[in-house]
Amino acid sequence: MKKAVVGKIVPDTKLQATADKTFRLHDLKGKYTVLYFYPKDDTPGCTLEGQDFRDRAGEFKKLKAAVYGISRDSLASHEKFKAKFKFPFDLISDEDEALCRIFDVIREKSLYGRKYLGVDRSTFILDQDGVLRHEFRGVKVKGHVDEVIEEIRKLQKPASKRQ
């Protein structure tokens, strides 16, 4: 399976999302896209991250950037999570880890001394052509959405003004 690489077009894949939508990476062309991967629906850190993206939805809209949350949870779980916190963006169900593998976000984790494979909280920004432009790995929730918005603003500056 191909992996996502900064500076290259992201390999296409097709998954189910909330609101009975089919999500395809190659359908996202024409706008910036933020894909944020999180471990589990309705857990404290994941809820806070989703709320931060929700609360800044107007800024993402002004930047012409679509936001999608992705985890290995089922569509039914995603629908409940989205409704409970009124997320204005869709959540993508990646139960078979297809998108997780493309973006290489499955990592060994440890909880109470028990090792397991889980989703490493990560965010990726794609440009209007489907090219991966920036990745954030091992994300800490506090202040993260600010970093994402700032990076999109940088990417949108004319090349002559980028530093």
LINKAUR-V424869 format. One record per backbone hydrogen bond with DSSP energy under -0.5 kcal/mol. CO is the residue of the C=O (numbers start at 1). NH is the residue of the N-H. If there is no record, write none. Layout:
co = (CO,CO)
nh = (NH,NH)
//
This chain:
co = (5,8,13,15,16,17,18,21,21,22,23,24,25,26,28,32,33,33,34,34,35,35,36,37,40,43,44,45,46,47,48,49,50,51,52,53,54,56,56,57,58,59,60,61,64,66,67,68,69,70,71,74,75,76,77,78,79,80,81,82,82,83,90,91,92,92,93,94,97,98,99,100,101,102,105,105,107,109,111,114,116,116,118,119,121,122,123,124,124,125,125,126,127,128,130,131,131,132,134,136,141,141,143,144,145,146,147,148,149,150,151,152,153,154,158,158,159)
nh = (8,132,25,23,93,21,21,17,23,24,15,27,28,29,31,66,35,126,36,68,37,124,70,122,43,47,48,49,50,51,52,53,54,55,56,56,57,59,60,61,62,63,65,64,32,34,90,36,92,38,94,78,79,80,81,82,83,84,85,86,87,86,69,18,71,94,16,97,101,102,103,105,104,4,107,120,118,116,114,111,109,118,107,121,139,37,136,35,126,133,134,33,130,30,10,127,133,7,125,123,144,145,147,148,149,150,151,152,153,154,155,156,157,157,161,162,162)
//
